[in-house]
Amino acid sequence: MKVENWQGTSGKLVHDDQKAILVDDKQDLTNQKSLQESLKKDGKPIEEVRQELIKKSIKREIKTDPLKLRSWFSHRQDNQNAKKTEKLVGDKPTHQYKQIKNELTFFGESFLEGFLGFYGLEVDNALGRYEHNLHVLETQELGSSEKEYYLATNQNGRVKLATEPLPSQQIAEEQLNKFYKREPEEQETQAEKVQARSQKDEGKEE
């Protein structure tokens, strides 16, 4: 059995390369027998559980800015519901959802549907960003004190390793920082190429 720990998520994945379970950060990982029984009883396909881990973590972190929600309603020409966003308190979706449910006579079903649609979109976008980016992945064989670190992506629950095992978490994080410090420059040069190309094309049209 192995343990996976993804950067930016809360909780860990315990798996046997086929099935996996989620365990929280406080859970004791030394009781292998108990973990094996849980895996046998509650284990689901590993890709499914990996995605669940990320989605749960994203949902905990996500904020829904009432201003963004307002512009989302306005964009759909729903000015009545756009106005109601002013009454929303805070930016935590769970808190806002409770508020809407408690004051449904004021907010109404269409506002609730719109809110859930907006929230779903925010979660999907955050999930897409997480899956697109590289993260530090920590793996460990249960019962062993040795950990391995990689830079990897996690798309639809499938792991793609971008590096060989790295000696420590610190080195993995340094590699990740180096990678992302280079990227904006690359994007700029790509943007410049695209701009130059479109200017050429405009020149041709004239």
C-alpha positions in Angstrom: 0.0 0.0 0.0 1.1 3.5 -0.8 0.3 7.0 0.4 0.0 10.0 -1.9 0.0 13.5 -0.7 -0.7 16.3 -3.2 0.5 19.8 -2.7 -2.4 22.2 -2.0 -4.8 19.5 -0.9 -6.0 18.5 2.6 -6.1 14.8 3.2 -4.1 11.9 1.7 -4.7 9.0 -0.7 -4.0 5.5 0.4 -4.0 3.0 -2.5 -2.9 -0.4 -3.8 -2.4 0.8 -7.4 -6.0 -0.2 -8.2 -8.3 1.0 -5.4 -8.0 4.0 -3.1 -9.5 5.6 0.0 -9.2 9.1 1.3 -7.7 9.6 4.8 -7.6 12.9 6.6 -4.3 14.5 7.7 -4.8 13.5 11.4 -5.5 9.9 10.7 -3.0 7.3 11.9 -1.2 5.7 9.0 0.7 3.2 11.2 -2.2 0.8 11.6 -1.8 -0.9 8.2 -4.3 -3.7 9.0 -7.1 -1.2 9.6 -6.2 0.7 6.4 -6.2 -2.5 4.4 -9.6 -3.4 5.7 -10.9 0.1 4.8 -9.4 -0.3 1.4 -11.0 -3.6 0.9 -14.4 -2.5 2.2 -14.6 1.2 0.9 -12.0 1.3 -1.8 -13.0 3.0 -5.1 -11.1 3.2 -8.4 -7.9 5.2 -7.8 -8.6 7.9 -10.5 -12.0 8.6 -9.0 -10.6 9.0 -5.5 -7.7 11.2 -6.7 -10.2 13.6 -8.4 -12.4 13.5 -5.3 -9.4 14.6 -3.2 -8.7 17.6 -5.3 -12.4 18.6 -5.7 -13.0 18.4 -2.0 -9.9 20.6 -1.3 -10.9 23.1 -3.9 -14.4 23.4 -2.5 -12.9 24.1 0.9 -10.7 26.9 -0.5 -13.0 28.5 -3.1 -14.6 31.8 -2.5 -17.6 33.3 -4.3 -17.2 37.0 -4.6 -20.7 38.6 -4.6 -19.4 41.2 -7.2 -18.5 38.4 -9.6 -21.8 36.7 -9.0 -23.6 40.0 -9.7 -21.8 40.4 -13.0 -22.6 36.8 -13.8 -26.3 37.5 -13.4 -26.0 40.9 -15.2 -24.3 39.1 -18.2 -27.5 36.9 -18.4 -29.7 40.1 -18.4 -31.0 39.0 -15.0 -30.9 42.4 -13.3 -33.4 41.5 -10.6 -31.2 38.7 -9.3 -28.0 40.8 -9.8 -29.4 43.3 -7.4 -30.1 40.6 -4.8 -26.4 39.7 -4.6 -25.9 42.9 -2.5 -27.7 41.1 0.3 -25.2 38.2 0.3 -22.9 38.0 3.4 -19.3 36.9 3.1 -17.6 35.0 0.3 -17.8 31.4 1.6 -20.1 29.4 -0.6 -21.4 27.1 2.2 -22.3 30.2 4.3 -23.9 31.9 1.3 -25.9 28.8 0.4 -27.3 28.5 3.9 -28.2 32.2 3.8 -30.0 31.8 0.5 -31.9 28.6 1.8 -32.9 30.4 5.0 -34.1 33.5 3.1 -35.5 31.7 0.1 -38.7 33.8 0.2 -36.4 36.8 -0.5 -33.9 35.2 -2.9 -36.2 32.9 -4.7 -35.6 29.6 -6.6 -34.1 31.2 -9.7 -31.5 33.0 -7.6 -30.6 29.7 -5.9 -30.3 27.9 -9.3 -28.1 30.8 -10.6 -25.9 30.7 -7.5 -25.4 26.9 -7.8 -24.6 27.3 -11.5 -22.1 30.0 -10.8 -20.5 28.0 -8.0 -20.3 24.9 -10.1 -18.5 26.9 -12.8 -16.1 28.3 -10.3 -15.3 24.8 -9.0 -14.8 23.5 -12.5 -12.5 26.4 -13.4 -10.4 25.9 -10.3 -10.3 22.2 -10.9 -9.2 22.8 -14.5 -6.4 25.2 -13.3 -5.3 22.7 -10.7 -5.2 19.8 -13.2 -3.3 21.9 -15.8 -0.6 23.0 -13.3 2.4 21.1 -11.9 2.3 20.2 -8.2 4.6 18.6 -5.8 3.6 14.9 -5.2 4.8 13.1 -2.2 4.6 9.3 -2.2 5.5 6.7 0.4 5.3 3.0 0.8 3.3 2.3 4.0 5.7 0.9 6.7 8.7 2.7 5.1 10.0 6.0 6.4 11.4 6.9 2.9 9.4 9.4 0.9 9.8 10.3 -2.8 9.0 13.6 -4.3 8.0 14.4 -7.9 6.6 17.3 -9.9 3.4 15.9 -11.5 0.0 16.8 -12.9 -3.2 15.1 -11.9 -5.6 15.2 -14.8 -8.9 13.3 -14.4 -7.3 11.4 -11.6 -4.5 10.2 -13.8 -0.9 11.0 -12.7 1.6 12.3 -15.1 5.1 12.6 -13.6 7.2 15.4 -15.0 10.4 14.5 -13.1 12.4 11.6 -11.8 12.2 11.2 -8.0 13.6 14.3 -6.3 15.6 14.0 -3.0 13.5 16.3 -0.8 10.3 18.3 -0.6 12.4 21.5 -0.5 14.2 20.6 -3.8 10.9 19.7 -5.4 9.4 23.1 -4.4 12.5 24.9 -5.7 12.2 23.1 -9.0 8.5 24.0 -9.2 9.3 27.7 -8.4 12.0 27.7 -11.1 9.6 26.3 -13.6 6.9 28.8 -12.9 9.3 31.8 -12.9 10.3 30.9 -16.4 6.8 30.4 -17.7 5.6 34.0 -17.8 8.6 34.9 -20.0 7.7 32.1 -22.4 4.1 33.2 -22.4 5.2 36.8 -23.2 7.3 35.7 -26.1 4.4 33.5 -27.4 2.1 36.5 -27.1 4.6 38.7 -29.0 4.8 36.1 -31.7 1.0 35.9 -32.0 0.8 39.7 -32.0 3.5 40.0 -34.7 1.7 37.3 -36.8 -1.6 39.1 -36.5 0.0 42.4 -37.5 1.5 40.7 -40.5 -1.9 39.3 -41.4 -3.5 42.8 -41.0 -0.7 44.2 -43.3 -1.6 41.5 -45.9 -5.3 42.4 -45.8 -4.6 46.1 -46.4 
